[in-house]
Amino acid sequence: MISLGFVSNFIFSSQEKTNPPNFIFILADDQGWNGTSVRMNDTIPYSASDYYETPNLEKLAKKGMKFSNAYGSAPVCAPSRYSIQFGQTPARLQMIRVGMNTDHINHQRPITIPKLLKNRKLKNQELNRKSRKEYLKSKKTPLILILDDIRSGHNVGSILRTADAFLLSKVYICGISPVPPHKEVMKTALGSNESVDWEYKENIYDLITELKKNDCDIWSIEQTEKSIDLKSYSPDKNKLTAFVLGNEVFGVKQEIIDIAGQVIEIPQQGTKHSINVSVVSGILCWDFYLKINSFLMLNHCHLISYTII
């Protein structure tokens, strides 16, 4: 058996660096390396056939690379095929001759070439997430979420989980909103209530007044006559920011809008009048995180340029 392996070189261009290479294996029985018109070794004339013409294989070989010093791992076909697939010798796979029963081989355990080239989903232990202790010590994103009369514990828990993902500074849960250890909150929070700094405040008016006294930049998330589009919103990098999220049915109270004074609207293109509040929190946190970090990156670039000058 002979195996011809070609790796197409165009996939290594700068635009495709992240893509895995394309391997083409052509397996043939009882064929030597001079069974095609591809010269496997440029210094050996008889390493290509002067009888068989395989122009397409020649094109593939010119575009890619040839492995002309490779040796078969077994003198027969079946063990060689197993060796190619699993990257192990036939002896290690206990597959040493044609016609062997393969029931003793665990075909799911070894990593095969197809598995290796796949864009494999990472396991939880490979994500390198912070421990709770590391999380508590980490520098936080200068953003607070204020939840006003959120009636669904599932929404509260989901928002806490989002706050954990973006390292938010604080989450205030106000009014009738359920708090941990409410079972609905715990179901969707998945333990983020133990990492996120959250606090219950019965009176949201007192909370907002206090935050404003401490020069916090407060924004209601609502649709009003003078609301600004989220795309136009630019965070104040010198202040702590707070977003107020309102009830699933009635939204942010008009009195809160009046006290906060600033309103952000997430534009919608469909038929519904609003977006689920936990989804809104994810959109806001991602947008804020990107914008605040672009500020930091830009300032860092300026600092470098000043140093060079």
C-alpha positions in Angstrom: 0.0 0.0 0.0 1.1 3.5 -0.7 -0.3 6.7 0.7 0.3 10.0 -1.0 -0.2 13.0 1.3 -0.5 16.5 0.0 -0.9 19.7 1.9 -2.2 22.6 -0.2 0.0 25.7 0.5 -2.5 28.4 -0.4 -4.3 27.9 3.0 -1.2 29.4 4.7 -1.9 32.9 3.3 -2.1 35.8 5.7 -5.9 35.9 5.4 -6.4 32.2 6.4 -3.9 31.9 9.3 -6.6 30.7 11.7 -7.9 28.0 9.4 -6.6 24.4 9.7 -4.8 23.0 6.6 -6.5 20.8 4.1 -5.0 17.3 3.9 -5.8 15.0 1.1 -4.9 11.3 1.6 -4.9 9.0 -1.4 -4.5 5.4 -0.5 -3.7 2.7 -3.0 -2.9 -1.0 -2.6 0.2 -2.6 -4.0 1.6 0.6 -5.5 5.2 1.8 -5.2 6.2 5.5 -5.1 6.8 5.5 -8.8 3.1 4.6 -9.5 2.3 8.2 -10.4 4.0 10.8 -12.6 4.8 12.9 -9.4 8.6 12.8 -8.9 8.7 12.0 -5.2 12.5 12.7 -5.0 13.9 15.2 -7.5 17.3 13.5 -7.4 15.9 10.1 -8.2 14.5 9.8 -11.8 12.7 6.5 -11.2 10.8 8.0 -8.2 8.2 8.9 -10.8 6.5 6.8 -13.5 7.3 7.4 -17.1 4.3 5.4 -18.1 1.4 6.5 -15.9 0.3 10.1 -16.2 -1.3 11.8 -13.2 -1.3 15.5 -14.0 -3.8 16.5 -11.3 -1.6 14.9 -8.6 1.4 16.8 -10.1 -0.5 20.1 -9.7 -1.3 19.2 -6.1 2.3 18.3 -5.4 3.6 21.6 -6.9 1.2 23.7 -4.8 2.0 21.9 -1.5 4.7 19.6 -0.2 5.8 16.1 -0.7 6.8 13.7 2.1 9.3 11.6 0.1 11.1 10.0 3.1 8.1 8.7 4.9 7.8 5.0 5.6 4.8 2.8 6.1 4.3 1.6 9.6 3.4 -1.9 8.5 3.9 -3.9 5.4 0.2 -4.5 4.9 -2.8 -2.1 4.4 -5.1 -2.3 7.4 -2.6 -1.6 10.2 -1.1 1.2 8.1 -4.5 2.8 7.7 -5.1 2.6 11.5 -1.7 4.1 12.1 -2.4 7.1 9.8 -5.8 7.7 11.4 -4.7 7.5 15.1 -1.1 8.6 14.8 0.2 5.5 16.7 2.1 2.5 15.6 0.2 -0.6 14.8 1.8 -2.4 17.7 0.6 0.2 20.1 -2.9 -0.1 18.7 -2.6 -3.9 18.8 -3.5 -4.0 15.1 -0.6 -5.8 13.4 -2.1 -7.8 10.5 -4.9 -7.8 8.0 -8.1 -9.4 9.0 -7.7 -8.9 12.7 -10.7 -8.3 14.9 -10.8 -4.7 16.0 -13.3 -5.0 18.9 -10.5 -4.5 21.4 -9.7 -1.0 20.0 -11.5 1.9 21.6 -12.2 4.0 18.6 -13.5 6.9 20.6 -10.5 7.4 22.9 -7.5 8.2 20.6 -7.3 11.5 18.9 -7.6 11.0 15.1 -6.5 13.3 12.4 -10.1 14.5 11.7 -10.6 15.2 15.4 -7.3 17.1 15.5 -8.2 19.3 12.6 -11.7 20.2 13.9 -12.4 23.5 15.6 -13.0 21.6 18.8 -15.3 22.9 21.5 -13.3 23.6 24.7 -14.1 21.8 27.9 -14.9 23.8 31.0 -11.5 23.1 32.6 -9.8 24.5 29.5 -11.5 27.9 29.7 -9.1 29.2 32.4 -11.8 31.0 34.3 -10.9 32.8 37.6 -11.5 31.2 40.9 -13.8 33.1 43.3 -10.8 34.3 45.3 -9.1 35.6 42.1 -12.4 37.2 40.9 -12.8 39.1 44.2 -9.2 40.5 43.9 -9.6 41.4 40.2 -9.9 45.0 39.0 -13.6 45.6 38.3 -15.3 47.2 35.3 -16.5 50.7 36.4 -20.2 49.8 35.9 -23.1 49.3 38.2 -26.5 47.8 37.3 -29.6 48.9 39.2 -32.5 46.5 39.0 -35.8 48.2 39.8 -38.9 46.0 40.5 -37.7 43.1 38.3 -40.5 40.6 38.9 -38.8 37.4 37.5 -36.1 35.7 39.6 -34.8 34.0 36.4 -34.1 37.5 35.0 -32.3 38.6 38.2 -30.2 35.5 38.2 -29.3 35.9 34.5 -28.3 39.5 35.1 -26.0 38.4 38.0 -24.4 35.9 35.7 -23.8 38.6 33.1 -22.4 40.8 35.8 -19.9 38.1 36.7 -18.9 37.6 33.0 -18.0 41.3 32.7 -16.5 41.9 36.2 -19.0 44.6 37.1 -18.4 46.7 40.2 -21.8 46.2 41.7 -25.4 45.1 41.2 -28.2 46.8 43.3 -31.4 44.8 43.5 -34.4 47.1 44.4 -38.0 47.1 45.2 -40.0 43.9 44.6 -37.1 42.2 42.8 -36.3 38.7 44.3 -32.9 38.2 45.7 -30.7 35.1 46.5 -31.4 32.5 47.8 -34.7 32.7 45.9 -34.9 29.4 43.9 -35.5 31.1 40.6 -32.6 33.5 41.1 -30.3 30.7 42.1 -31.3 28.5 39.1 -30.0 31.0 36.5 -27.3 32.7 38.6 -25.4 29.4 38.7 -23.3 30.6 41.7 -22.6 34.1 40.4 -24.4 35.5 43.4 -21.3 34.4 45.4 -18.8 36.3 43.1 -20.7 39.4 42.2 -20.9 42.2 44.7 -24.7 42.6 45.0 -26.9 44.4 47.5 -30.6 44.8 48.2 -32.0 48.3 48.4 -35.7 48.7 49.1 -35.8 52.4 48.1 -34.4 53.0 44.7 -35.0 56.8 44.9 -32.7 57.1 48.0 -30.1 54.9 46.2 -30.0 57.0 43.0 -29.8 60.2 45.1 -26.9 58.8 47.0 -25.1 57.7 43.9 -25.6 61.1 42.2 -24.0 62.8 45.3 -21.0 60.6 44.8 -20.7 61.8 41.2 -21.9 58.6 39.6 -23.0 58.9 35.9 -26.5 57.4 36.0 -28.5 56.4 32.9 -32.0 54.9 32.6 -32.5 52.3 29.9 -35.8 53.3 28.3 -37.5 54.7 25.2 -38.2 58.4 25.7 -38.5 61.5 23.6 -35.0 62.6 24.3 -33.2 59.2 24.7 -29.9 58.7 22.8 -29.1 55.7 20.7 -26.8 53.1 22.4 -24.4 53.5 19.4 -24.0 57.2 20.2 -23.4 56.6 23.9 -19.8 57.1 25.1 -18.9 56.2 28.7 -17.2 58.8 30.9 -14.0 57.0 31.7 -13.4 59.2 34.7 -16.6 58.3 36.5 -18.4 55.2 37.8 -21.4 54.5 35.6 -24.8 53.1 36.6 -27.5 51.7 34.3 -31.1 51.5 35.6 -33.1 48.5 34.3 -36.9 48.6 34.9 -39.8 46.2 35.3 -40.5 43.7 32.6 -43.9 45.2 31.9 -43.8 48.9 32.8 -40.1 49.6 32.3 -38.2 52.3 34.2 -40.5 54.5 36.3 -41.0 58.1 35.0 -39.9 59.4 38.4 -36.6 57.5 38.1 -36.1 58.9 34.6 -36.6 62.4 35.9 -34.1 61.9 38.7 -31.4 60.2 36.6 -31.9 62.8 33.8 -30.2 60.7 31.1 -31.7 57.9 29.0 -30.2 55.3 26.6 -32.3 53.5 24.1 -31.4 50.2 22.4 -32.7 50.5 18.8 -35.1 47.8 17.6 -36.1 46.8 14.1 -38.9 44.3 14.8 -42.5 44.3 15.9 -42.1 44.1 19.7 -42.0 47.1 21.9 -39.2 45.9 24.2 -36.4 43.4 24.7 -36.1 41.0 27.6 -34.4 42.8 30.5 -31.7 40.1 31.0 -30.9 40.3 27.3 -30.7 44.1 27.6 -28.2 43.7 30.4 -26.0 41.6 28.2 -26.1 44.1 25.3 -25.3 47.0 27.7 -22.4 45.2 29.5 -20.8 44.1 26.2 -21.1 47.6 24.7 -19.8 49.3 27.8 -16.9 46.8 28.2 -15.8 47.3 24.6 -16.0 51.1 24.7 -14.3 51.5 28.1 -11.5 49.1 27.1 -11.0 50.9 23.8 -10.5 54.1 25.8 -7.9 52.4 27.9 -6.1 50.9 24.8 -6.2 54.3 23.1 -4.7 56.1 26.1 -2.0 53.4 26.4 -1.1 53.9 22.7 -0.8 57.7 23.3 1.4 57.0 26.3 3.7 54.9 24.2 3.9 57.5 21.4 4.8 60.2 23.9 7.5 58.0 25.3 9.0 57.4 21.9 9.0 61.2 21.1 
